[in-house]
Amino acid sequence: MEQRKILSPRQFDGRYLTTDFVVERLNEVLARPPGTRPRGDHDLNPGFVPPPAQTQASVLVPLIDRPDGLTVLLTQRTAHLADHAGQISFPGGRAEPDDADAVVTALREAQEEVGLPPECVRVLGRLDTYITSTRYEVTPVVGLIRPPFPVVPDPHEVAEVFEVPLAFFVDRANHERHSREWQGRRRFFYVLPYQDRYIWGATAGMLVNLALLLQTTPP
């Protein structure tokens, strides 16, 4: 297990993380040729072949335009859910037959889970598709939200809604790599501890992918 020192967001200069810079980097994802290898739980596990995806899903990666800099809105799931109880995640879920595309799925799920109206979200782009070990093919849709905006969590699914500075996630000093035994093999995964919160799994993986995209400071 690898552990790293956690730095305060104040120790990382994230002033270059403007909306225009984020859009510029997201355009690089859109410019990649079709069929580009998806990211996923297999990234930290050489030799592990991701299972064929069976379920299409989308999440909204909500960037909040605060005066002190961009933040990321996240949710903590309620403790009684059958899947991923208590975990920290983006608003999102599986695609429905009536959803026109991944953006519609992400915006619909965000409205259902946290009461965020689609008209409050300016879609900036998307991250690479993410394949989970549970056979979900997830499209992370990045959206910009300017306050004020309503937040009305679904009490059945969402225990809490909170924000973390984007600069915290972009700072690689905050990316921990942990491991555990799963199905007879040691599997590695990212953990992003923020204050008293423990962000891991697919959400951490997608946040690390966002960080890798944004880490190069422009000249």
KOLMAR-747854 format. One record per residue: residue in three letters; x, y, z of N, C-alpha, C in turn. Coordinates in nm, 3 decimals. Layout:
<pt ALA; <X; Y; Z>; <X; Y; Z>; <X; Y; Z>>
...
END
This chain:
<pt MET; <0.084; -0.119; 0.000>; <0.000; 0.000; 0.000>; <0.088; 0.124; 0.000>>
<pt GLU; <0.057; 0.219; -0.087>; <0.135; 0.340; -0.098>; <0.061; 0.455; -0.031>>
<pt GLN; <0.129; 0.530; 0.055>; <0.070; 0.644; 0.124>; <0.149; 0.769; 0.088>>
<pt ARG; <0.078; 0.880; 0.073>; <0.144; 1.005; 0.044>; <0.093; 1.112; 0.140>>
<pt LYS; <0.176; 1.213; 0.162>; <0.137; 1.324; 0.246>; <0.025; 1.403; 0.179>>
<pt ILE; <-0.077; 1.438; 0.255>; <-0.189; 1.514; 0.203>; <-0.163; 1.662; 0.225>>
<pt LEU; <-0.175; 1.740; 0.118>; <-0.153; 1.883; 0.128>; <-0.286; 1.957; 0.131>>
<pt SER; <-0.288; 2.071; 0.197>; <-0.404; 2.158; 0.195>; <-0.419; 2.218; 0.056>>
<pt PRO; <-0.545; 2.242; 0.008>; <-0.561; 2.308; -0.121>; <-0.490; 2.443; -0.127>>
<pt ARG; <-0.472; 2.509; -0.013>; <-0.404; 2.638; -0.010>; <-0.257; 2.626; -0.048>>
<pt GLN; <-0.201; 2.505; -0.039>; <-0.060; 2.485; -0.071>; <-0.039; 2.458; -0.220>>
<pt PHE; <-0.144; 2.450; -0.295>; <-0.135; 2.423; -0.438>; <-0.190; 2.542; -0.514>>
<pt ASP; <-0.113; 2.596; -0.607>; <-0.154; 2.713; -0.682>; <-0.248; 2.669; -0.794>>
<pt GLY; <-0.376; 2.684; -0.770>; <-0.474; 2.645; -0.871>; <-0.536; 2.763; -0.942>>
<pt ARG; <-0.468; 2.878; -0.942>; <-0.525; 2.998; -1.002>; <-0.542; 2.985; -1.153>>
<pt TYR; <-0.464; 2.897; -1.215>; <-0.477; 2.879; -1.359>; <-0.600; 2.796; -1.396>>
<pt LEU; <-0.667; 2.739; -1.297>; <-0.782; 2.652; -1.324>; <-0.907; 2.735; -1.351>>
<pt THR; <-0.905; 2.806; -1.461>; <-1.019; 2.886; -1.503>; <-1.113; 2.802; -1.589>>
<pt THR; <-1.233; 2.854; -1.609>; <-1.328; 2.783; -1.694>; <-1.274; 2.767; -1.835>>
<pt ASP; <-1.213; 2.872; -1.890>; <-1.160; 2.864; -2.026>; <-1.052; 2.756; -2.037>>
<pt PHE; <-0.968; 2.745; -1.935>; <-0.863; 2.644; -1.939>; <-0.924; 2.504; -1.933>>
<pt VAL; <-1.024; 2.485; -1.848>; <-1.091; 2.355; -1.839>; <-1.152; 2.317; -1.974>>
<pt VAL; <-1.220; 2.412; -2.039>; <-1.281; 2.385; -2.169>; <-1.175; 2.348; -2.272>>
<pt GLU; <-1.063; 2.421; -2.270>; <-0.954; 2.391; -2.365>; <-0.906; 2.248; -2.349>>
<pt ARG; <-0.890; 2.202; -2.226>; <-0.842; 2.066; -2.202>; <-0.949; 1.962; -2.238>>
<pt LEU; <-1.074; 1.992; -2.208>; <-1.180; 1.898; -2.242>; <-1.194; 1.881; -2.393>>
<pt ASN; <-1.164; 1.985; -2.468>; <-1.168; 1.975; -2.614>; <-1.067; 1.873; -2.665>>
<pt GLU; <-0.959; 1.852; -2.590>; <-0.862; 1.750; -2.629>; <-0.924; 1.611; -2.624>>
<pt VAL; <-1.012; 1.589; -2.526>; <-1.079; 1.460; -2.516>; <-1.170; 1.439; -2.637>>
<pt LEU; <-1.245; 1.544; -2.674>; <-1.337; 1.532; -2.787>; <-1.263; 1.509; -2.918>>
<pt ALA; <-1.137; 1.556; -2.926>; <-1.060; 1.543; -3.049>; <-0.997; 1.405; -3.066>>
<pt ARG; <-1.004; 1.324; -2.963>; <-0.943; 1.192; -2.975>; <-1.023; 1.103; -3.069>>
<pt PRO; <-0.955; 1.016; -3.143>; <-1.026; 0.933; -3.241>; <-1.122; 0.836; -3.175>>
<pt PRO; <-1.230; 0.800; -3.244>; <-1.322; 0.700; -3.189>; <-1.249; 0.569; -3.160>>
<pt GLY; <-1.295; 0.501; -3.057>; <-1.233; 0.374; -3.022>; <-1.114; 0.386; -2.931>>
<pt THR; <-1.086; 0.508; -2.883>; <-0.976; 0.526; -2.788>; <-1.000; 0.439; -2.665>>
<pt ARG; <-0.896; 0.375; -2.619>; <-0.908; 0.284; -2.504>; <-0.972; 0.356; -2.385>>
<pt PRO; <-1.079; 0.301; -2.330>; <-1.143; 0.367; -2.216>; <-1.058; 0.357; -2.090>>
<pt ARG; <-1.080; 0.451; -2.000>; <-1.017; 0.444; -1.869>; <-1.102; 0.353; -1.782>>
<pt GLY; <-1.049; 0.320; -1.661>; <-1.131; 0.235; -1.576>; <-1.057; 0.180; -1.457>>
<pt ASP; <-1.124; 0.090; -1.386>; <-1.067; 0.028; -1.269>; <-0.941; -0.051; -1.302>>
<pt HIS; <-0.921; -0.083; -1.432>; <-0.805; -0.161; -1.473>; <-0.679; -0.076; -1.488>>
<pt ASP; <-0.690; 0.057; -1.480>; <-0.574; 0.143; -1.507>; <-0.456; 0.115; -1.414>>
<pt LEU; <-0.484; 0.086; -1.288>; <-0.377; 0.062; -1.191>; <-0.342; -0.086; -1.178>>
<pt ASN; <-0.400; -0.168; -1.263>; <-0.380; -0.312; -1.250>; <-0.339; -0.373; -1.384>>
<pt PRO; <-0.209; -0.364; -1.419>; <-0.161; -0.419; -1.546>; <-0.197; -0.567; -1.558>>
<pt GLY; <-0.241; -0.603; -1.674>; <-0.277; -0.742; -1.698>; <-0.422; -0.772; -1.668>>
<pt PHE; <-0.490; -0.679; -1.601>; <-0.632; -0.700; -1.573>; <-0.713; -0.646; -1.690>>
<pt VAL; <-0.788; -0.734; -1.755>; <-0.868; -0.695; -1.871>; <-1.006; -0.653; -1.822>>
<pt PRO; <-1.051; -0.531; -1.855>; <-1.183; -0.488; -1.809>; <-1.291; -0.576; -1.867>>
<pt PRO; <-1.392; -0.609; -1.788>; <-1.500; -0.695; -1.838>; <-1.583; -0.620; -1.941>>
<pt PRO; <-1.648; -0.692; -2.032>; <-1.735; -0.625; -2.129>; <-1.844; -0.547; -2.057>>
<pt ALA; <-1.864; -0.423; -2.099>; <-1.965; -0.340; -2.035>; <-2.105; -0.392; -2.067>>
<pt GLN; <-2.190; -0.395; -1.968>; <-2.327; -0.440; -1.986>; <-2.429; -0.328; -1.966>>
<pt THR; <-2.391; -0.222; -1.894>; <-2.485; -0.116; -1.861>; <-2.425; 0.020; -1.894>>
<pt GLN; <-2.498; 0.099; -1.971>; <-2.456; 0.235; -2.002>; <-2.503; 0.329; -1.891>>
<pt ALA; <-2.415; 0.420; -1.851>; <-2.448; 0.514; -1.744>; <-2.374; 0.645; -1.769>>
<pt SER; <-2.420; 0.750; -1.702>; <-2.354; 0.880; -1.709>; <-2.353; 0.942; -1.571>>
<pt VAL; <-2.252; 1.024; -1.546>; <-2.248; 1.104; -1.424>; <-2.224; 1.249; -1.465>>
<pt LEU; <-2.272; 1.340; -1.381>; <-2.241; 1.480; -1.400>; <-2.124; 1.515; -1.309>>
<pt VAL; <-2.020; 1.574; -1.367>; <-1.907; 1.626; -1.289>; <-1.932; 1.775; -1.274>>
<pt PRO; <-1.997; 1.818; -1.166>; <-2.042; 1.957; -1.156>; <-1.932; 2.047; -1.100>>
<pt LEU; <-1.887; 2.143; -1.179>; <-1.789; 2.242; -1.137>; <-1.864; 2.368; -1.098>>
<pt ILE; <-1.845; 2.412; -0.973>; <-1.916; 2.529; -0.922>; <-1.823; 2.650; -0.932>>
<pt ASP; <-1.870; 2.756; -0.994>; <-1.790; 2.876; -1.016>; <-1.798; 2.967; -0.894>>
<pt ARG; <-1.714; 2.940; -0.795>; <-1.710; 3.018; -0.672>; <-1.609; 3.133; -0.686>>
<pt PRO; <-1.625; 3.241; -0.609>; <-1.530; 3.354; -0.616>; <-1.386; 3.314; -0.588>>
<pt ASP; <-1.365; 3.216; -0.501>; <-1.230; 3.173; -0.465>; <-1.174; 3.066; -0.558>>
<pt GLY; <-1.250; 3.028; -0.660>; <-1.204; 2.925; -0.753>; <-1.310; 2.817; -0.774>>
<pt LEU; <-1.286; 2.733; -0.873>; <-1.379; 2.626; -0.905>; <-1.380; 2.519; -0.796>>
<pt THR; <-1.499; 2.469; -0.766>; <-1.512; 2.357; -0.674>; <-1.585; 2.244; -0.746>>
<pt VAL; <-1.580; 2.124; -0.689>; <-1.649; 2.007; -0.744>; <-1.759; 1.967; -0.647>>
<pt LEU; <-1.880; 1.956; -0.697>; <-1.992; 1.914; -0.614>; <-2.001; 1.761; -0.613>>
<pt LEU; <-2.010; 1.704; -0.494>; <-2.018; 1.559; -0.478>; <-2.133; 1.525; -0.384>>
<pt THR; <-2.173; 1.400; -0.386>; <-2.278; 1.353; -0.296>; <-2.229; 1.236; -0.213>>
<pt GLN; <-2.286; 1.221; -0.096>; <-2.264; 1.101; -0.016>; <-2.394; 1.022; -0.015>>
<pt ARG; <-2.387; 0.899; -0.057>; <-2.507; 0.817; -0.069>; <-2.556; 0.774; 0.069>>
<pt THR; <-2.684; 0.749; 0.079>; <-2.742; 0.708; 0.206>; <-2.695; 0.569; 0.245>>
<pt ALA; <-2.699; 0.540; 0.374>; <-2.641; 0.417; 0.428>; <-2.725; 0.294; 0.401>>
<pt HIS; <-2.853; 0.312; 0.363>; <-2.940; 0.195; 0.350>; <-2.948; 0.140; 0.208>>
<pt LEU; <-2.881; 0.204; 0.112>; <-2.891; 0.159; -0.026>; <-2.825; 0.022; -0.045>>
<pt ALA; <-2.880; -0.054; -0.138>; <-2.826; -0.188; -0.164>; <-2.689; -0.181; -0.232>>
<pt ASP; <-2.667; -0.081; -0.318>; <-2.541; -0.068; -0.390>; <-2.470; 0.061; -0.348>>
<pt HIS; <-2.342; 0.048; -0.316>; <-2.255; 0.163; -0.287>; <-2.307; 0.249; -0.171>>
<pt ALA; <-2.363; 0.186; -0.073>; <-2.417; 0.259; 0.042>; <-2.309; 0.340; 0.110>>
<pt GLY; <-2.338; 0.466; 0.139>; <-2.246; 0.552; 0.211>; <-2.129; 0.605; 0.131>>
<pt GLN; <-2.114; 0.562; 0.007>; <-2.000; 0.605; -0.073>; <-2.020; 0.747; -0.125>>
<pt ILE; <-1.909; 0.810; -0.161>; <-1.912; 0.943; -0.220>; <-1.909; 0.928; -0.372>>
<pt SER; <-1.994; 1.004; -0.439>; <-2.005; 0.987; -0.583>; <-2.051; 1.116; -0.649>>
<pt PHE; <-2.045; 1.117; -0.781>; <-2.107; 1.223; -0.859>; <-2.256; 1.193; -0.872>>
<pt PRO; <-2.338; 1.295; -0.896>; <-2.477; 1.266; -0.933>; <-2.477; 1.190; -1.066>>
<pt GLY; <-2.554; 1.085; -1.075>; <-2.558; 1.011; -1.200>; <-2.620; 0.875; -1.183>>
<pt GLY; <-2.630; 0.802; -1.294>; <-2.689; 0.670; -1.290>; <-2.702; 0.612; -1.430>>
<pt ARG; <-2.773; 0.502; -1.439>; <-2.783; 0.430; -1.566>; <-2.872; 0.505; -1.664>>
<pt ALA; <-2.845; 0.483; -1.792>; <-2.923; 0.545; -1.898>; <-3.061; 0.482; -1.906>>
<pt GLU; <-3.160; 0.564; -1.938>; <-3.296; 0.518; -1.959>; <-3.324; 0.514; -2.110>>
<pt PRO; <-3.418; 0.429; -2.153>; <-3.446; 0.417; -2.297>; <-3.483; 0.549; -2.363>>
<pt ASP; <-3.545; 0.641; -2.288>; <-3.588; 0.767; -2.347>; <-3.477; 0.873; -2.351>>
<pt ASP; <-3.363; 0.846; -2.290>; <-3.253; 0.944; -2.290>; <-3.192; 0.953; -2.430>>
<pt ALA; <-3.184; 1.076; -2.480>; <-3.130; 1.094; -2.615>; <-2.981; 1.067; -2.622>>
<pt ASP; <-2.907; 1.100; -2.516>; <-2.762; 1.080; -2.517>; <-2.711; 1.083; -2.373>>
<pt ALA; <-2.580; 1.074; -2.359>; <-2.518; 1.069; -2.227>; <-2.539; 1.198; -2.149>>
<pt VAL; <-2.543; 1.311; -2.219>; <-2.565; 1.440; -2.151>; <-2.704; 1.443; -2.088>>
<pt VAL; <-2.802; 1.398; -2.162>; <-2.939; 1.395; -2.109>; <-2.947; 1.306; -1.986>>
<pt THR; <-2.879; 1.192; -1.990>; <-2.878; 1.102; -1.874>; <-2.818; 1.171; -1.753>>
<pt ALA; <-2.703; 1.235; -1.771>; <-2.634; 1.300; -1.659>; <-2.719; 1.411; -1.599>>
<pt LEU; <-2.778; 1.493; -1.683>; <-2.859; 1.605; -1.633>; <-2.987; 1.555; -1.565>>
<pt ARG; <-3.048; 1.453; -1.622>; <-3.169; 1.397; -1.562>; <-3.139; 1.339; -1.424>>
<pt GLU; <-3.031; 1.263; -1.415>; <-2.996; 1.201; -1.287>; <-2.960; 1.308; -1.182>>
<pt ALA; <-2.891; 1.414; -1.225>; <-2.856; 1.520; -1.131>; <-2.981; 1.589; -1.077>>
<pt GLN; <-3.079; 1.606; -1.163>; <-3.203; 1.668; -1.118>; <-3.278; 1.575; -1.022>>
<pt GLU; <-3.278; 1.446; -1.051>; <-3.349; 1.351; -0.966>; <-3.280; 1.336; -0.830>>
<pt GLU; <-3.146; 1.335; -0.829>; <-3.073; 1.306; -0.705>; <-3.055; 1.429; -0.615>>
<pt VAL; <-3.023; 1.544; -0.676>; <-2.993; 1.662; -0.593>; <-3.080; 1.783; -0.627>>
<pt GLY; <-3.179; 1.765; -0.715>; <-3.271; 1.875; -0.746>; <-3.209; 1.985; -0.828>>
<pt LEU; <-3.103; 1.955; -0.905>; <-3.035; 2.055; -0.985>; <-3.104; 2.068; -1.120>>
<pt PRO; <-3.167; 2.182; -1.151>; <-3.234; 2.199; -1.280>; <-3.135; 2.195; -1.396>>
<pt PRO; <-3.166; 2.126; -1.505>; <-3.074; 2.119; -1.619>; <-3.036; 2.256; -1.674>>
<pt GLU; <-3.128; 2.353; -1.665>; <-3.097; 2.484; -1.720>; <-2.991; 2.560; -1.639>>
<pt CYS; <-2.959; 2.510; -1.521>; <-2.853; 2.572; -1.440>; <-2.714; 2.522; -1.479>>
<pt VAL; <-2.708; 2.424; -1.568>; <-2.580; 2.360; -1.602>; <-2.537; 2.398; -1.743>>
<pt ARG; <-2.418; 2.453; -1.754>; <-2.356; 2.477; -1.885>; <-2.260; 2.361; -1.911>>
<pt VAL; <-2.294; 2.276; -2.005>; <-2.211; 2.159; -2.035>; <-2.083; 2.205; -2.103>>
<pt LEU; <-1.969; 2.168; -2.044>; <-1.837; 2.209; -2.095>; <-1.774; 2.103; -2.184>>
<pt GLY; <-1.807; 1.977; -2.160>; <-1.746; 1.868; -2.235>; <-1.758; 1.739; -2.157>>
<pt ARG; <-1.670; 1.646; -2.186>; <-1.675; 1.516; -2.120>; <-1.534; 1.462; -2.099>>
<pt LEU; <-1.524; 1.370; -2.005>; <-1.398; 1.298; -1.983>; <-1.402; 1.166; -2.057>>
<pt ASP; <-1.291; 1.096; -2.057>; <-1.288; 0.964; -2.120>; <-1.389; 0.871; -2.054>>
<pt THR; <-1.446; 0.785; -2.133>; <-1.536; 0.683; -2.081>; <-1.464; 0.599; -1.975>>
<pt TYR; <-1.539; 0.562; -1.871>; <-1.480; 0.489; -1.759>; <-1.553; 0.355; -1.744>>
<pt ILE; <-1.476; 0.246; -1.744>; <-1.532; 0.112; -1.730>; <-1.510; 0.065; -1.586>>
<pt THR; <-1.616; 0.023; -1.520>; <-1.604; -0.025; -1.383>; <-1.598; -0.177; -1.381>>
<pt SER; <-1.549; -0.229; -1.270>; <-1.541; -0.375; -1.255>; <-1.679; -0.439; -1.245>>
<pt THR; <-1.781; -0.356; -1.221>; <-1.919; -0.406; -1.214>; <-1.989; -0.396; -1.349>>
<pt ARG; <-1.909; -0.374; -1.455>; <-1.957; -0.376; -1.593>; <-2.045; -0.257; -1.630>>
<pt TYR; <-2.018; -0.144; -1.571>; <-2.082; -0.020; -1.614>; <-1.987; 0.056; -1.706>>
<pt GLU; <-2.039; 0.108; -1.815>; <-1.965; 0.199; -1.901>; <-2.017; 0.339; -1.874>>
<pt VAL; <-1.935; 0.419; -1.806>; <-1.980; 0.548; -1.753>; <-1.922; 0.662; -1.837>>
<pt THR; <-2.009; 0.753; -1.877>; <-1.966; 0.874; -1.945>; <-1.969; 0.990; -1.845>>
<pt PRO; <-1.853; 1.047; -1.810>; <-1.850; 1.161; -1.719>; <-1.870; 1.292; -1.797>>
<pt VAL; <-1.982; 1.359; -1.772>; <-2.016; 1.485; -1.839>; <-1.979; 1.600; -1.746>>
<pt VAL; <-1.893; 1.690; -1.792>; <-1.847; 1.802; -1.709>; <-1.936; 1.922; -1.735>>
<pt GLY; <-1.991; 1.980; -1.627>; <-2.078; 2.095; -1.640>; <-2.040; 2.206; -1.545>>
<pt LEU; <-2.061; 2.329; -1.587>; <-2.032; 2.447; -1.504>; <-2.162; 2.501; -1.446>>
<pt ILE; <-2.158; 2.534; -1.316>; <-2.276; 2.586; -1.248>; <-2.237; 2.715; -1.177>>
<pt ARG; <-2.313; 2.819; -1.201>; <-2.287; 2.947; -1.134>; <-2.393; 2.969; -1.026>>
<pt PRO; <-2.348; 2.998; -0.903>; <-2.443; 3.025; -0.795>; <-2.520; 3.155; -0.824>>
<pt PRO; <-2.641; 3.164; -0.764>; <-2.703; 3.065; -0.676>; <-2.775; 2.957; -0.758>>
<pt PHE; <-2.789; 2.840; -0.700>; <-2.861; 2.731; -0.764>; <-2.926; 2.647; -0.655>>
<pt PRO; <-3.039; 2.586; -0.684>; <-3.108; 2.506; -0.583>; <-3.044; 2.370; -0.565>>
<pt VAL; <-3.043; 2.322; -0.442>; <-2.999; 2.186; -0.411>; <-3.104; 2.123; -0.320>>
<pt VAL; <-3.172; 2.021; -0.372>; <-3.276; 1.952; -0.295>; <-3.248; 1.802; -0.306>>
<pt PRO; <-3.165; 1.748; -0.216>; <-3.127; 1.606; -0.226>; <-3.247; 1.513; -0.210>>
<pt ASP; <-3.246; 1.406; -0.287>; <-3.345; 1.299; -0.271>; <-3.309; 1.225; -0.142>>
<pt PRO; <-3.393; 1.229; -0.039>; <-3.356; 1.170; 0.090>; <-3.338; 1.019; 0.084>>
<pt HIS; <-3.394; 0.955; -0.017>; <-3.377; 0.810; -0.029>; <-3.237; 0.774; -0.076>>
<pt GLU; <-3.178; 0.858; -0.164>; <-3.050; 0.825; -0.225>; <-2.932; 0.904; -0.170>>
<pt VAL; <-2.956; 1.029; -0.131>; <-2.846; 1.120; -0.100>; <-2.853; 1.165; 0.045>>
<pt ALA; <-2.747; 1.136; 0.121>; <-2.741; 1.178; 0.261>; <-2.689; 1.319; 0.275>>
<pt GLU; <-2.598; 1.361; 0.181>; <-2.537; 1.492; 0.193>; <-2.481; 1.535; 0.058>>
<pt VAL; <-2.484; 1.666; 0.034>; <-2.420; 1.727; -0.083>; <-2.313; 1.823; -0.032>>
<pt PHE; <-2.193; 1.817; -0.090>; <-2.084; 1.903; -0.044>; <-1.993; 1.937; -0.161>>
<pt GLU; <-1.901; 2.031; -0.138>; <-1.809; 2.074; -0.242>; <-1.664; 2.062; -0.196>>
<pt VAL; <-1.576; 2.035; -0.291>; <-1.432; 2.026; -0.267>; <-1.362; 2.113; -0.370>>
<pt PRO; <-1.262; 2.193; -0.332>; <-1.189; 2.273; -0.431>; <-1.131; 2.186; -0.542>>
<pt LEU; <-1.149; 2.229; -0.666>; <-1.093; 2.155; -0.779>; <-0.941; 2.144; -0.766>>
<pt ALA; <-0.877; 2.248; -0.713>; <-0.732; 2.247; -0.697>; <-0.684; 2.132; -0.609>>
<pt PHE; <-0.767; 2.090; -0.513>; <-0.729; 1.978; -0.427>; <-0.711; 1.851; -0.510>>
<pt PHE; <-0.803; 1.827; -0.601>; <-0.796; 1.705; -0.681>; <-0.685; 1.711; -0.785>>
<pt VAL; <-0.654; 1.831; -0.836>; <-0.551; 1.842; -0.938>; <-0.412; 1.822; -0.878>>
<pt ASP; <-0.396; 1.851; -0.751>; <-0.267; 1.833; -0.683>; <-0.239; 1.683; -0.666>>
<pt ARG; <-0.137; 1.633; -0.734>; <-0.108; 1.489; -0.731>; <-0.065; 1.441; -0.594>>
<pt ALA; <-0.023; 1.533; -0.507>; <0.014; 1.493; -0.371>; <-0.106; 1.436; -0.296>>
<pt ASN; <-0.226; 1.461; -0.342>; <-0.346; 1.414; -0.275>; <-0.401; 1.284; -0.334>>
<pt HIS; <-0.327; 1.224; -0.427>; <-0.370; 1.099; -0.489>; <-0.301; 0.982; -0.418>>
<pt GLU; <-0.374; 0.908; -0.341>; <-0.318; 0.790; -0.274>; <-0.356; 0.665; -0.352>>
<pt ARG; <-0.266; 0.568; -0.349>; <-0.294; 0.439; -0.413>; <-0.302; 0.334; -0.304>>
<pt HIS; <-0.418; 0.271; -0.292>; <-0.440; 0.166; -0.192>; <-0.462; 0.033; -0.264>>
<pt SER; <-0.464; -0.074; -0.189>; <-0.491; -0.205; -0.248>; <-0.567; -0.291; -0.149>>
<pt ARG; <-0.633; -0.392; -0.205>; <-0.700; -0.493; -0.122>; <-0.717; -0.620; -0.204>>
<pt GLU; <-0.740; -0.729; -0.136>; <-0.765; -0.856; -0.204>; <-0.908; -0.860; -0.254>>
<pt TRP; <-0.926; -0.896; -0.380>; <-1.059; -0.906; -0.438>; <-1.061; -1.019; -0.539>>
<pt GLN; <-1.147; -1.117; -0.515>; <-1.159; -1.235; -0.601>; <-1.024; -1.304; -0.620>>
<pt GLY; <-0.950; -1.314; -0.508>; <-0.825; -1.389; -0.510>; <-0.706; -1.314; -0.567>>
<pt ARG; <-0.722; -1.185; -0.600>; <-0.610; -1.108; -0.654>; <-0.599; -0.975; -0.580>>
<pt ARG; <-0.478; -0.922; -0.575>; <-0.461; -0.790; -0.515>; <-0.491; -0.685; -0.620>>
<pt ARG; <-0.585; -0.598; -0.588>; <-0.626; -0.492; -0.680>; <-0.592; -0.356; -0.620>>
<pt PHE; <-0.543; -0.267; -0.705>; <-0.506; -0.133; -0.663>; <-0.613; -0.033; -0.708>>
<pt PHE; <-0.629; 0.073; -0.629>; <-0.730; 0.174; -0.661>; <-0.689; 0.305; -0.596>>
<pt TYR; <-0.744; 0.414; -0.649>; <-0.715; 0.546; -0.595>; <-0.804; 0.580; -0.477>>
<pt VAL; <-0.746; 0.655; -0.384>; <-0.820; 0.712; -0.272>; <-0.781; 0.859; -0.262>>
<pt LEU; <-0.881; 0.945; -0.246>; <-0.859; 1.089; -0.232>; <-0.921; 1.133; -0.099>>
<pt PRO; <-0.843; 1.133; 0.010>; <-0.899; 1.171; 0.140>; <-0.906; 1.324; 0.151>>
<pt TYR; <-1.024; 1.374; 0.178>; <-1.041; 1.519; 0.194>; <-1.109; 1.545; 0.329>>
<pt GLN; <-1.036; 1.611; 0.420>; <-1.086; 1.635; 0.555>; <-1.127; 1.501; 0.616>>
<pt ASP; <-1.254; 1.484; 0.653>; <-1.296; 1.357; 0.713>; <-1.364; 1.267; 0.611>>
<pt ARG; <-1.346; 1.294; 0.484>; <-1.415; 1.217; 0.379>; <-1.315; 1.127; 0.306>>
<pt TYR; <-1.367; 1.015; 0.257>; <-1.285; 0.912; 0.195>; <-1.342; 0.885; 0.056>>
<pt ILE; <-1.282; 0.946; -0.046>; <-1.332; 0.934; -0.184>; <-1.251; 0.826; -0.254>>
<pt TRP; <-1.317; 0.724; -0.304>; <-1.245; 0.613; -0.365>; <-1.329; 0.554; -0.478>>
<pt GLY; <-1.284; 0.443; -0.532>; <-1.359; 0.371; -0.635>; <-1.362; 0.447; -0.767>>
<pt ALA; <-1.471; 0.427; -0.843>; <-1.483; 0.489; -0.974>; <-1.482; 0.640; -0.966>>
<pt THR; <-1.541; 0.697; -0.860>; <-1.543; 0.842; -0.846>; <-1.400; 0.896; -0.835>>
<pt ALA; <-1.318; 0.833; -0.751>; <-1.178; 0.874; -0.739>; <-1.105; 0.856; -0.872>>
<pt GLY; <-1.131; 0.747; -0.939>; <-1.066; 0.722; -1.067>; <-1.098; 0.830; -1.169>>
<pt MET; <-1.224; 0.871; -1.177>; <-1.263; 0.975; -1.272>; <-1.206; 1.110; -1.231>>
<pt LEU; <-1.197; 1.137; -1.101>; <-1.136; 1.262; -1.055>; <-0.987; 1.266; -1.088>>
<pt VAL; <-0.919; 1.153; -1.075>; <-0.778; 1.146; -1.112>; <-0.763; 1.169; -1.262>>
<pt ASN; <-0.853; 1.113; -1.343>; <-0.847; 1.136; -1.487>; <-0.866; 1.284; -1.520>>
<pt LEU; <-0.957; 1.351; -1.448>; <-0.976; 1.494; -1.466>; <-0.849; 1.569; -1.426>>
<pt ALA; <-0.788; 1.527; -1.315>; <-0.666; 1.591; -1.268>; <-0.554; 1.578; -1.370>>
<pt LEU; <-0.537; 1.459; -1.428>; <-0.432; 1.438; -1.527>; <-0.450; 1.529; -1.647>>
<pt LEU; <-0.576; 1.554; -1.681>; <-0.606; 1.640; -1.794>; <-0.571; 1.787; -1.765>>
<pt LEU; <-0.579; 1.824; -1.637>; <-0.565; 1.966; -1.601>; <-0.432; 2.001; -1.535>>
<pt GLN; <-0.344; 1.904; -1.521>; <-0.227; 1.927; -1.438>; <-0.121; 2.017; -1.500>>
<pt THR; <-0.114; 2.029; -1.630>; <-0.011; 2.110; -1.693>; <-0.050; 2.256; -1.689>>
<pt THR; <0.029; 2.335; -1.620>; <0.003; 2.477; -1.611>; <0.033; 2.543; -1.746>>
<pt PRO; <-0.058; 2.627; -1.796>; <-0.032; 2.693; -1.922>; <0.083; 2.793; -1.910>>
<pt PRO; <0.152; 2.823; -2.020>; <0.264; 2.918; -2.015>; <0.216; 3.059; -1.981>>
END
